[in-house]
């Protein structure tokens, strides 16, 4: 997340009776689900992490389930919301449109792969979360398919190409592939050509590389 709160130094102002905030509790839950999984997202350990009283949690959330639902909303808004937005972003060619999607894979502010892995792991023990994963997959694939259709691909080919892109990335996440940024950038042009059948223009690649080399 782009604006993390330092939960390790969440000291209460002296004499304030400080309870924290909903965002602070949610950030602590996010960090915990990433580090150790959803079973560790419990009120008392979070309170200890934040150096707050357990009762202060209830000023912001009715119970643990409400906190978990807030976590899932954060995941939906970030990972699905940004992917759909990038699929709809302006592009002159399908190659440039794919490069817009690749922004998600390389920028954690747009798509949080660790969060994605944690939620998919959570879904293995929760049918309700598994349903949300299925809905997210459907929404993302639909957005990618529509992007290809926008550039003249028929529905069947658009669907297959969308699945090829998306399932490749989910494979990266599921395998926890440790690919450094330089290596991944070197493969981008070939990925675009394989996924679309079109070679990206040098100017399209230059804009893409400039965006992501600034992050390195």
ROSE-4610 file (N, C-alpha, C; in Angstrom, 1 decimal, always signed):
// ROSE-4610
residu = [X/X/X/X/X/X/X/X/X/X/X/X/X/X/X/X/X/X/X/X/X/X/X/X/X/X/X/X/X/X/X/X/X/X/X/X/X/X/X/X/X/X/X/X/X/X/X/X/X/X/X/X/X/X/X/X/X/X/X/X/X/X/X/X/X/X/X/X/X/X/X/X/X/X/X/X/X/X/X/X/X/X/X/X/X/X/X/X/X/X/X/X/X/X/X/X/X/X/X/X/X/X/X/X/X/X/X/X/X/X/X/X/X/X/X/X/X/X/X/X/X/X/X/X/X/X/X/X/X/X/X/X/X/X/X/X/X/X/X/X/X/X/X/X/X/X/X/X/X/X/X/X/X/X/X/X/X/X/X/X/X/X/X/X/X/X/X/X/X/X/X/X/X/X/X/X/X/X/X/X/X/X/X/X/X/X/X/X/X/X/X/X/X/X/X/X/X/X/X/X/X/X/X/X/X/X/X/X/X/X/X/X/X/X/X/X/X/X/X/X/X/X/X/X/X/X/X/X/X/X/X/X/X/X/X/X/X/X/X/X/X/X/X/X/X/X/X/X/X/X/X/X/X/X/X/X/X/X/X/X/X/X/X/X/X/X/X/X/X/X/X/X/X/X/X/X/X/X/X/X/X/X/X/X/X/X/X/X/X/X/X/X/X/X/X/X/X/X/X/X/X/X/X/X/X/X/X/X/X/X/X/X/X/X/X/X/X/X/X/X/X/X/X/X/X/X/X/X/X/X/X/X/X/X/X/X/X/X/X/X/X/X/X/X/X/X/X/X/X/X/X/X/X/X/X/X/X/X/X/X/X/X/X/X/X/X/X/X/X/X/X/X/X/X/X/X/X/X/X/X/X/X/X/X/X/X/X/X/X/X/X/X/X/X/X/X/X/X/X/X/X/X/X/X/X/X/X/X/X/X/X/X/X/X/X/X/X/X/X/X/X/X/X/X/X/X/X/X/X/X/X/X/X/X/X/X/X/X/X/X/X/X/X/X/X/X/X/X/X/X/X/X/X/X/X/X/X/X/X/X/X/X/X/X/X/X/X/X/X/X/X/X/X/X/X/X/X/X/X/X/X/X/X/X/X/X/X/X/X/X/X/X/X/X/X/X/X/X/X/X/X/X/X/X/X/X/X/X/X/X/X/X/X/X/X/X/X/X/X/X/X/X/X/X/X/X/X/X/X/X/X/X/X/X/X/X/X/X/X/X/X/X/X/X/X/X/X/X/X/X/X/X/X/X/X/X/X/X/X/X/X/X/X/X/X/X/X/X/X/X/X/X/X/X/X/X/X/X/X/X/X/X/X/X/X/X/X/X/X/X/X/X/X/X/X/X/X/X/X/X/X/X/X/X/X/X/X/X/X/X/X/X/X/X/X/X/X/X/X/X/X/X/X/X/X/X/X/X/X/X/X/X/X/X/X/X/X/X/X/X/X/X/X/X/X/X/X/X]
num = [1/1/1/2/2/2/3/3/3/4/4/4/5/5/5/6/6/6/7/7/7/8/8/8/9/9/9/10/10/10/11/11/11/12/12/12/13/13/13/14/14/14/15/15/15/16/16/16/17/17/17/18/18/18/19/19/19/20/20/20/21/21/21/22/22/22/23/23/23/24/24/24/25/25/25/26/26/26/27/27/27/28/28/28/29/29/29/30/30/30/31/31/31/32/32/32/33/33/33/34/34/34/35/35/35/36/36/36/37/37/37/38/38/38/39/39/39/40/40/40/41/41/41/42/42/42/43/43/43/44/44/44/45/45/45/46/46/46/47/47/47/48/48/48/49/49/49/50/50/50/51/51/51/52/52/52/53/53/53/54/54/54/55/55/55/56/56/56/57/57/57/58/58/58/59/59/59/60/60/60/61/61/61/62/62/62/63/63/63/64/64/64/65/65/65/66/66/66/67/67/67/68/68/68/69/69/69/70/70/70/71/71/71/72/72/72/73/73/73/74/74/74/75/75/75/76/76/76/77/77/77/78/78/78/79/79/79/80/80/80/81/81/81/82/82/82/83/83/83/84/84/84/85/85/85/86/86/86/87/87/87/88/88/88/89/89/89/90/90/90/91/91/91/92/92/92/93/93/93/94/94/94/95/95/95/96/96/96/97/97/97/98/98/98/99/99/99/100/100/100/101/101/101/102/102/102/103/103/103/104/104/104/105/105/105/106/106/106/107/107/107/108/108/108/109/109/109/110/110/110/111/111/111/112/112/112/113/113/113/114/114/114/115/115/115/116/116/116/117/117/117/118/118/118/119/119/119/120/120/120/121/121/121/122/122/122/123/123/123/124/124/124/125/125/125/126/126/126/127/127/127/128/128/128/129/129/129/130/130/130/131/131/131/132/132/132/133/133/133/134/134/134/135/135/135/136/136/136/137/137/137/138/138/138/139/139/139/140/140/140/141/141/141/142/142/142/143/143/143/144/144/144/145/145/145/146/146/146/147/147/147/148/148/148/149/149/149/150/150/150/151/151/151/152/152/152/153/153/153/154/154/154/155/155/155/156/156/156/157/157/157/158/158/158/159/159/159/160/160/160/161/161/161/162/162/162/163/163/163/164/164/164/165/165/165/166/166/166/167/167/167/168/168/168/169/169/169/170/170/170/171/171/171/172/172/172/173/173/173/174/174/174/175/175/175/176/176/176/177/177/177/178/178/178/179/179/179/180/180/180/181/181/181/182/182/182/183/183/183/184/184/184/185/185/185/186/186/186/187/187/187/188/188/188/189/189/189/190/190/190/191/191/191/192/192/192/193/193/193/194/194/194/195/195/195/196/196/196/197/197/197/198/198/198/199/199/199/200/200/200/201/201/201/202/202/202/203/203/203/204/204/204/205/205/205/206/206/206/207/207/207/208/208/208/209/209/209/210/210/210/211/211/211/212/212/212/213/213/213/214/214/214/215/215/215/216/216/216]
x = [+0.8/+0.0/+0.9/+0.5/+1.3/+1.5/+0.6/+0.7/+0.5/+1.6/+1.5/+1.7/+1.0/+1.1/+2.1/+3.1/+4.1/+3.4/+3.0/+2.4/+3.3/+4.6/+5.6/+5.9/+5.5/+5.8/+4.5/+3.4/+2.1/+1.9/+2.7/+2.7/+1.5/+0.8/-0.3/+0.2/-0.3/+0.1/-0.1/+0.8/+0.7/-0.6/-1.4/-2.6/-3.7/-3.7/-4.7/-5.8/-5.6/-6.6/-6.8/-5.7/-5.7/-6.2/-7.1/-7.6/-7.1/-6.3/-5.9/-7.0/-7.1/-8.1/-8.4/-9.5/-9.9/-8.8/-8.2/-7.1/-5.9/-5.6/-4.5/-4.7/-5.9/-6.2/-6.2/-6.7/-6.8/-5.4/-4.5/-3.1/-2.4/-2.7/-2.0/-2.6/-3.9/-4.4/-3.8/-3.7/-3.1/-1.6/-0.8/+0.5/+0.6/-0.4/-0.4/-0.8/-1.8/-2.3/-1.2/-0.4/+0.7/+1.8/+2.1/+3.3/+3.0/+1.8/+1.5/+0.2/-0.7/-1.9/-3.1/-4.3/-5.5/-5.7/-5.3/-5.5/-4.9/-3.8/-3.1/-3.8/-4.8/-5.5/-6.5/-6.0/-6.8/-6.7/-7.8/-7.9/-6.8/-6.6/-5.6/-4.2/-3.7/-2.4/-2.2/-3.3/-3.2/-3.1/-3.8/-3.8/-2.4/-1.7/-0.4/+0.6/+0.4/+1.3/+1.2/-0.1/-0.3/-0.1/+0.2/+0.3/-0.9/-2.1/-3.4/-4.1/-5.2/-6.0/-6.9/-7.3/-8.1/-9.5/-10.0/-11.3/-11.4/-10.2/-10.2/-10.6/-10.4/-10.7/-12.2/-13.0/-14.5/-15.1/-14.2/-14.7/-14.8/-14.1/-14.0/-14.6/-14.6/-15.2/-16.0/-17.1/-18.1/-17.4/-16.7/-16.0/-15.0/-14.3/-13.2/-13.8/-15.0/-15.5/-15.6/-16.0/-16.1/-14.7/-13.7/-12.3/-11.9/-12.2/-11.8/-12.6/-13.8/-14.6/-13.9/-13.4/-12.7/-11.4/-10.7/-9.5/-9.9/-10.9/-11.3/-11.8/-12.4/-12.8/-11.5/-10.5/-9.3/-8.6/-8.6/-8.1/-8.8/-10.2/-11.0/-10.7/-10.8/-10.6/-9.3/-8.2/-6.9/-6.6/-6.7/-6.2/-7.2/-8.5/-9.4/-9.7/-9.9/-10.2/-9.2/-7.9/-6.8/-6.6/-6.8/-6.6/-7.7/-8.9/-10.0/-9.7/-9.3/-9.0/-7.9/-6.8/-5.7/-6.2/-7.1/-7.6/-8.4/-9.0/-9.8/-9.0/-7.7/-6.9/-6.6/-6.4/-6.2/-5.0/-5.1/-3.9/-4.2/-3.1/-3.3/-3.4/-2.7/-2.6/-2.9/-3.1/-3.3/-2.0/-0.9/+0.4/+0.5/+0.1/+0.2/-0.8/-2.0/-3.0/-2.4/-1.7/-1.1/+0.0/+0.7/+1.7/+1.0/-0.1/-0.9/-1.2/-1.6/-1.9/-0.7/+0.5/+1.7/+2.1/+1.6/+1.9/+1.4/+0.3/-0.2/+0.8/+1.4/+2.3/+3.6/+4.0/+5.3/+5.2/+4.0/+3.8/+2.9/+3.4/+2.7/+1.6/+1.7/+0.7/-0.6/-0.4/-1.6/-2.1/-1.2/-1.6/-0.6/-1.2/-0.3/-0.3/+0.8/+0.9/+1.0/+1.6/+1.6/+0.2/-0.5/-1.9/-2.7/-2.5/-3.2/-3.0/-1.7/-1.3/-2.0/-1.9/-2.5/-4.0/-4.7/-6.2/-6.5/-5.7/-5.9/-5.6/-4.7/-4.4/-5.5/-6.0/-7.2/-8.4/-8.6/-9.7/-9.7/-8.5/-8.4/-9.2/-9.4/-10.1/-11.4/-11.8/-13.1/-13.9/-15.0/-15.8/-16.3/-16.5/-17.0/-15.9/-14.7/-13.6/-13.3/-13.4/-13.2/-14.3/-15.5/-16.5/-16.0/-15.4/-15.0/-13.8/-12.9/-11.8/-12.4/-13.4/-14.0/-14.6/-15.3/-15.9/-14.8/-13.8/-12.7/-12.0/-11.8/-11.2/-12.1/-13.4/-14.4/-14.4/-14.4/-14.4/-13.1/-12.0/-10.7/-10.6/-11.0/-10.9/-11.9/-13.1/-14.0/-13.4/-12.7/-12.1/-11.0/-10.2/-9.2/-9.8/-10.8/-11.4/-12.0/-12.7/-13.2/-12.2/-11.0/-9.9/-9.5/-9.3/-9.0/-10.1/-11.3/-12.4/-12.4/-12.0/-11.9/-11.0/-10.0/-9.0/-9.2/-10.4/-10.8/-10.7/-10.3/-10.3/-11.7/-11.9/-13.3/-13.4/-14.6/-14.8/-14.0/-14.0/-13.3/-11.8/-11.2/-9.7/-9.4/-10.3/-10.1/-10.2/-11.1/-11.2/-9.9/-9.5/-8.3/-7.0/-6.9/-5.7/-5.8/-7.0/-7.2/-6.8/-7.2/-6.9/-5.4/-4.8/-3.3/-2.6/-2.9/-2.3/-2.5/-3.8/-4.1/-3.6/-3.7/-3.3/-1.8/-1.1/+0.4/+0.7/+0.1/+0.4/+0.0/-1.1/-1.5/-0.5/+0.0/+1.1/+2.3/+2.7/+3.8/+3.6/+2.3/+2.0/+2.0/+1.3/+1.2/+2.6/+3.5/+4.8/+5.7/+5.3/+6.1/+7.4/+7.3/+8.4/+9.2/+10.5/+11.4/+12.2/+11.6/+12.2/+12.5/+13.8/+14.1/+13.6/+13.5/+12.9/+13.6/+14.9/+15.7/+15.4/+15.3/+15.0/+13.6/+12.7/+11.3/+11.1/+11.8/+11.7/+12.3/+13.3/+13.9/+13.0/+12.0/+11.1/+9.8/+9.6/+8.3/+7.9/+8.9/+8.5/+8.1/+8.8/+8.4/+7.1/+6.8/+5.5/+4.4/+4.6/+3.6/+3.3/+4.4/+4.3/+3.6/+3.9/+3.3/+1.8/+1.5/+0.1/-0.8/-0.2/-1.1/-0.9/+0.3/+0.6/+1.2/+1.4/+1.9/+3.2/+4.1/+5.3/+5.1/+5.4/+5.2/+6.2/+5.7/+6.5/+7.6/+8.8/+9.8/+9.4/+8.5/+8.1/+7.2/+6.4/+5.5/+6.4/+7.4/+8.3/+9.1/+9.5/+10.3/+9.4/+8.2/+7.3/+7.1/+6.9/+6.7/+8.0/+9.1/+10.4/+10.6/+10.3/+10.6/+9.7/+8.5/+7.6/+8.2/+8.8/+9.2/+10.6/+11.5/+12.8/+12.9/+12.0/+11.9/+11.6/+11.0/+10.7/+11.8/+12.8/+13.9/+14.9]
y = [-1.2/+0.0/+1.2/+2.3/+3.4/+4.3/+4.3/+5.2/+4.4/+3.6/+2.7/+3.5/+3.1/+3.7/+2.8/+3.4/+2.7/+2.1/+0.8/+0.2/-0.2/-0.2/-0.6/+0.5/+1.7/+2.9/+3.6/+2.9/+3.5/+3.8/+4.7/+5.1/+6.1/+5.9/+6.9/+8.1/+9.3/+10.5/+10.5/+11.0/+10.9/+11.5/+10.7/+11.2/+11.3/+10.8/+11.1/+10.1/+8.9/+7.8/+7.4/+7.5/+7.3/+5.9/+5.7/+4.4/+4.0/+4.8/+4.6/+5.0/+4.3/+4.6/+3.4/+3.4/+2.3/+1.9/+2.9/+2.7/+2.0/+2.4/+1.8/+0.4/+0.0/-1.4/-2.2/-1.6/-2.3/-2.5/-1.5/-1.6/-2.8/-2.8/-3.9/-5.3/-5.4/-6.6/-7.0/-6.0/-6.2/-6.8/-6.1/-6.6/-8.0/-8.3/-9.7/-10.7/-10.4/-11.5/-11.7/-10.7/-10.9/-11.7/-11.4/-12.1/-13.5/-13.7/-15.0/-15.7/-15.0/-15.6/-15.1/-15.4/-14.9/-15.4/-16.6/-17.1/-16.3/-15.6/-14.7/-13.4/-13.1/-11.8/-11.9/-11.6/-11.7/-10.4/-10.1/-8.7/-8.5/-9.5/-9.3/-9.1/-10.0/-9.8/-8.5/-8.1/-6.8/-5.6/-5.7/-4.7/-4.6/-5.8/-5.8/-5.2/-5.5/-4.9/-3.4/-2.9/-1.5/-0.8/-1.6/-1.0/-0.2/-0.9/-0.3/-1.3/-0.9/-1.8/-2.6/-3.8/-4.6/-4.0/-3.3/-2.7/-1.5/-0.9/+0.2/-0.3/-1.5/-2.1/-1.9/-2.0/-2.0/-0.6/+0.4/+1.7/+1.8/+0.9/+1.0/-0.2/-1.3/-2.5/-3.3/-3.8/-4.5/-5.8/-6.5/-7.7/-8.1/-9.2/-9.7/-9.8/-10.3/-10.5/-9.2/-8.2/-6.9/-6.4/-6.7/-6.3/-7.1/-8.4/-9.3/-8.8/-8.4/-7.9/-6.6/-5.8/-4.6/-4.9/-6.0/-6.4/-6.8/-7.6/-8.1/-6.9/-5.9/-4.7/-4.0/-3.9/-3.3/-4.0/-5.3/-6.2/-6.0/-6.0/-5.8/-4.4/-3.4/-2.1/-1.9/-2.4/-2.2/-3.1/-4.4/-5.3/-5.4/-5.6/-5.7/-4.3/-3.3/-2.0/-1.4/-1.5/-1.0/-1.7/-3.1/-3.8/-3.4/-3.3/-2.9/-1.5/-0.6/+0.8/+0.8/+0.0/+0.0/-0.6/-1.6/-2.2/-1.2/-0.2/+0.9/+2.1/+2.2/+3.4/+3.6/+4.8/+5.1/+4.4/+3.9/+3.3/+3.4/+3.6/+3.8/+2.4/+1.4/+0.0/-1.0/-2.2/-3.3/-3.5/-3.3/-3.5/-2.5/-1.2/-0.2/-0.5/-1.1/-1.5/-2.6/-3.5/-4.6/-4.0/-3.0/-2.4/-1.6/-1.1/-0.5/-1.5/-2.7/-3.8/-4.2/-4.3/-4.7/-3.7/-2.5/-1.5/-2.2/-2.9/-3.5/-4.6/-5.3/-6.4/-5.9/-4.6/-4.1/-3.0/-2.5/-1.4/-1.9/-2.1/-2.6/-1.6/-0.4/+0.6/+0.3/-0.3/-0.7/-2.1/-3.0/-4.4/-5.0/-5.4/-6.0/-7.5/-8.0/-9.5/-10.2/-9.7/-10.4/-10.5/-9.4/-9.4/-10.4/-10.5/-11.4/-12.8/-13.1/-14.5/-14.8/-13.8/-14.0/-14.3/-13.6/-13.8/-15.1/-15.5/-16.8/-17.9/-17.7/-18.8/-18.8/-17.7/-17.6/-18.3/-18.2/-18.8/-20.4/-20.9/-22.4/-22.9/-22.1/-22.5/-21.8/-21.0/-20.2/-20.2/-20.9/-20.9/-19.5/-18.7/-17.4/-16.5/-16.7/-16.0/-16.6/-17.9/-18.5/-18.0/-17.7/-17.1/-15.7/-15.0/-13.6/-13.7/-14.7/-14.9/-15.2/-16.1/-16.5/-15.2/-14.4/-13.2/-12.2/-12.1/-11.2/-11.7/-13.0/-13.6/-13.3/-13.5/-13.3/-11.8/-10.9/-9.5/-9.1/-9.6/-9.2/-9.8/-11.0/-11.6/-10.9/-10.6/-9.8/-8.5/-7.8/-6.5/-6.7/-7.7/-8.0/-8.4/-9.2/-9.6/-8.4/-7.5/-6.3/-5.4/-5.4/-4.6/-5.2/-6.5/-7.0/-6.8/-6.9/-6.7/-5.2/-4.3/-2.9/-2.7/-3.6/-3.4/-4.4/-4.9/-5.6/-7.1/-7.7/-9.2/-9.7/-10.9/-11.5/-12.1/-12.4/-12.7/-13.9/-15.0/-16.2/-15.9/-15.3/-15.0/-14.0/-13.1/-12.1/-12.8/-13.8/-14.6/-15.4/-16.1/-16.9/-16.1/-14.9/-14.1/-13.5/-13.1/-12.6/-13.6/-14.8/-15.9/-16.2/-16.1/-16.4/-15.3/-14.1/-13.0/-13.2/-13.4/-13.4/-14.6/-15.8/-17.0/-17.1/-16.4/-16.3/-15.5/-14.4/-13.6/-14.3/-14.9/-15.6/-16.8/-17.4/-18.3/-17.7/-16.5/-15.8/-15.7/-15.3/-15.0/-16.3/-17.3/-18.6/-19.3/-19.1/-19.7/-18.8/-17.6/-16.6/-16.4/-16.2/-16.1/-14.9/-15.1/-14.0/-13.5/-12.7/-12.2/-10.7/-10.4/-9.0/-8.1/-6.8/-5.9/-5.8/-5.8/-5.7/-6.9/-8.1/-9.3/-9.2/-8.8/-8.8/-7.7/-6.6/-5.5/-6.0/-6.8/-7.4/-8.3/-8.9/-9.9/-9.2/-8.0/-7.3/-7.3/-6.9/-6.8/-8.2/-9.2/-10.6/-11.0/-10.7/-11.0/-10.3/-9.1/-8.3/-8.9/-9.3/-9.9/-11.2/-12.1/-13.4/-13.2/-12.3/-12.2/-11.5/-10.7/-9.9/-10.3/-10.8/-11.0/-9.8/-8.7/-7.4/-7.1/-6.5/-6.0/-4.6/-4.3/-3.0/-2.0/-0.8/+0.3/+0.7/+1.1/+1.6/+2.7/+3.6/+4.7/+4.2/+3.2/+2.6/+2.0/+1.2/+0.6/+1.6/+2.7/+3.7/+4.4/+4.7/+5.3/+4.3/+3.0/+2.0/+1.9/+1.7/+1.6/+2.8/+4.0/+5.2/+5.2/+4.7/+4.7/+3.8/+2.6/+1.6/+1.7/+2.3/+2.5/+3.5/+4.4/+5.4/+4.8/+3.6/+2.9/+2.1/+1.8/+0.9/+1.5]
z = [+0.0/+0.0/+0.0/-0.6/-0.8/+0.4/+1.3/+2.5/+3.8/+4.1/+5.2/+6.5/+7.5/+8.9/+9.6/+10.3/+11.1/+12.3/+12.2/+13.4/+14.4/+14.1/+15.1/+16.1/+15.7/+16.5/+16.8/+17.0/+17.2/+18.7/+19.2/+20.6/+20.8/+21.8/+22.1/+22.7/+22.3/+23.0/+24.5/+25.3/+26.7/+27.2/+28.0/+28.7/+27.7/+26.5/+25.5/+25.5/+26.1/+26.0/+24.5/+23.7/+22.3/+21.9/+21.0/+20.6/+19.2/+18.6/+17.2/+16.2/+15.1/+14.1/+13.4/+12.6/+11.8/+10.8/+10.2/+9.2/+9.9/+11.1/+11.8/+12.1/+12.6/+12.9/+11.5/+10.5/+9.2/+8.6/+8.8/+8.3/+9.1/+10.4/+11.2/+10.7/+10.4/+9.9/+8.6/+7.7/+6.4/+6.5/+7.4/+7.6/+8.1/+9.0/+9.6/+8.6/+7.8/+6.8/+5.8/+5.5/+4.5/+5.2/+6.4/+7.1/+7.5/+8.1/+8.7/+8.4/+7.6/+7.2/+8.0/+7.6/+8.2/+9.6/+9.9/+11.3/+12.3/+11.9/+12.9/+13.1/+12.2/+12.4/+13.5/+14.7/+15.9/+16.7/+17.4/+18.0/+19.0/+19.9/+21.0/+20.5/+19.5/+19.0/+18.2/+17.5/+16.8/+17.8/+18.9/+20.0/+20.5/+20.8/+21.3/+20.3/+19.0/+17.9/+17.9/+18.1/+18.0/+19.4/+20.4/+21.8/+22.2/+21.9/+22.2/+23.1/+23.7/+24.5/+23.5/+24.0/+23.1/+22.9/+23.9/+23.9/+22.9/+22.6/+21.6/+20.2/+19.9/+18.6/+18.3/+19.4/+19.2/+19.0/+19.0/+18.6/+17.1/+16.4/+15.0/+14.2/+14.9/+14.2/+15.2/+14.7/+15.5/+16.1/+15.2/+15.6/+14.6/+14.8/+13.9/+12.5/+12.3/+10.9/+10.2/+10.9/+10.2/+9.8/+10.6/+10.2/+9.0/+9.0/+7.8/+6.5/+6.7/+5.5/+5.0/+5.9/+5.5/+4.7/+5.2/+4.5/+3.0/+2.9/+1.6/+0.7/+1.2/+0.4/+0.0/+0.9/+0.5/-0.7/-0.6/-1.7/-3.0/-2.9/-4.1/-4.8/-3.9/-4.5/-5.1/-4.5/-5.0/-6.2/-6.0/-7.1/-8.3/-8.0/-9.1/-9.6/-8.8/-9.2/-10.1/-9.8/-10.6/-11.9/-11.8/-13.1/-14.1/-13.6/-14.5/-15.1/-14.2/-14.6/-15.7/-15.5/-16.5/-17.8/-17.7/-19.0/-19.8/-19.1/-19.8/-20.1/-19.7/-19.9/-21.4/-21.8/-23.2/-23.8/-25.0/-25.7/-27.2/-27.9/-29.4/-30.0/-29.4/-30.0/-28.9/-29.3/-28.3/-27.6/-28.2/-27.5/-26.4/-26.6/-25.6/-24.5/-24.9/-23.9/-22.9/-23.5/-22.7/-21.7/-22.3/-21.4/-20.2/-20.5/-19.4/-18.3/-18.8/-17.8/-17.1/-17.8/-17.1/-16.0/-16.1/-14.9/-13.6/-13.7/-12.4/-11.9/-12.8/-12.4/-11.8/-12.2/-11.8/-10.7/-10.4/-9.4/-8.3/-7.1/-6.0/-5.6/-5.9/-5.6/-6.4/-7.6/-8.4/-8.1/-7.9/-7.7/-6.7/-5.6/-4.5/-4.6/-5.2/-5.4/-4.1/-3.1/-1.8/-1.1/-1.3/-0.8/-1.6/-2.9/-3.7/-3.3/-3.0/-2.6/-1.2/-0.3/+1.0/+0.9/+0.1/+0.0/-0.7/-1.7/-2.3/-1.4/-0.5/+0.5/+1.5/+1.9/+2.8/+2.2/+0.9/+0.2/+0.3/+0.5/+0.7/+1.9/+2.9/+4.1/+4.3/+3.3/+3.5/+2.1/+2.1/+0.9/+0.5/+1.5/+1.2/+0.5/+0.9/+0.3/-1.1/-1.2/-2.5/-3.5/-3.0/-3.9/-4.4/-3.5/-3.8/-4.8/-4.6/-5.6/-7.0/-7.0/-8.3/-9.0/-8.2/-8.8/-9.3/-8.5/-8.9/-10.2/-10.3/-11.5/-12.7/-12.5/-13.6/-14.0/-13.1/-13.4/-14.1/-13.7/-14.3/-15.7/-15.9/-17.2/-18.2/-17.7/-18.5/-19.0/-18.1/-18.4/-19.5/-19.3/-20.3/-21.7/-21.6/-22.9/-23.6/-22.9/-23.5/-24.1/-23.4/-24.0/-25.3/-25.5/-26.8/-27.8/-27.4/-28.4/-28.9/-28.0/-28.3/-29.5/-29.6/-30.6/-31.8/-31.9/-33.1/-33.1/-31.9/-31.8/-31.6/-32.2/-32.0/-30.6/-30.1/-28.7/-28.3/-29.1/-28.7/-28.5/-29.5/-29.4/-28.3/-28.1/-27.0/-25.7/-25.5/-24.3/-24.0/-25.0/-24.9/-24.6/-25.2/-25.0/-23.6/-23.2/-21.8/-20.8/-21.0/-20.0/-20.0/-21.2/-21.3/-20.4/-20.6/-19.8/-18.3/-18.0/-16.6/-15.8/-16.4/-15.8/-15.7/-16.6/-16.5/-15.3/-15.0/-13.9/-12.6/-12.5/-11.3/-11.1/-12.1/-11.9/-11.3/-11.7/-11.1/-9.6/-9.3/-7.9/-7.1/-7.6/-6.9/-6.6/-7.6/-7.5/-6.7/-6.3/-5.6/-6.4/-7.7/-8.6/-8.2/-7.9/-7.5/-8.7/-9.5/-10.7/-10.5/-10.6/-10.4/-11.5/-11.2/-12.1/-13.5/-13.4/-14.7/-15.6/-15.1/-15.9/-16.4/-15.6/-16.1/-17.2/-17.0/-18.0/-19.4/-19.3/-20.5/-21.3/-20.6/-21.2/-21.7/-21.3/-21.6/-23.1/-23.9/-25.4/-25.9/-25.5/-26.0/-25.5/-24.2/-23.7/-24.4/-24.7/-25.5/-26.8/-27.5/-28.8/-28.8/-27.8/-27.6/-27.3/-26.4/-25.9/-27.0/-27.8/-28.8/-30.2/-30.6/-32.0/-32.6/-31.8/-32.3/-31.6/-32.3/-31.7/-31.2/-29.9/-29.4/-30.1/-30.4/-31.0/-30.0/-30.5/-29.6/-28.7/-29.2/-28.4/-27.2/-27.5/-26.5/-25.4/-25.8/-24.8/-24.0/-24.7/-24.0/-22.9/-23.2/-22.2/-21.0/-21.3/-20.3/-19.4/-20.1/-19.3/-18.4/-19.0/-18.2/-16.9/-17.0/-15.8/-14.7/-15.2/-14.2/-13.7/-14.6/-14.1/-13.0/-13.0/-12.0/-10.6/-10.6/-9.4/-8.9/-9.7/-9.4/-8.4]
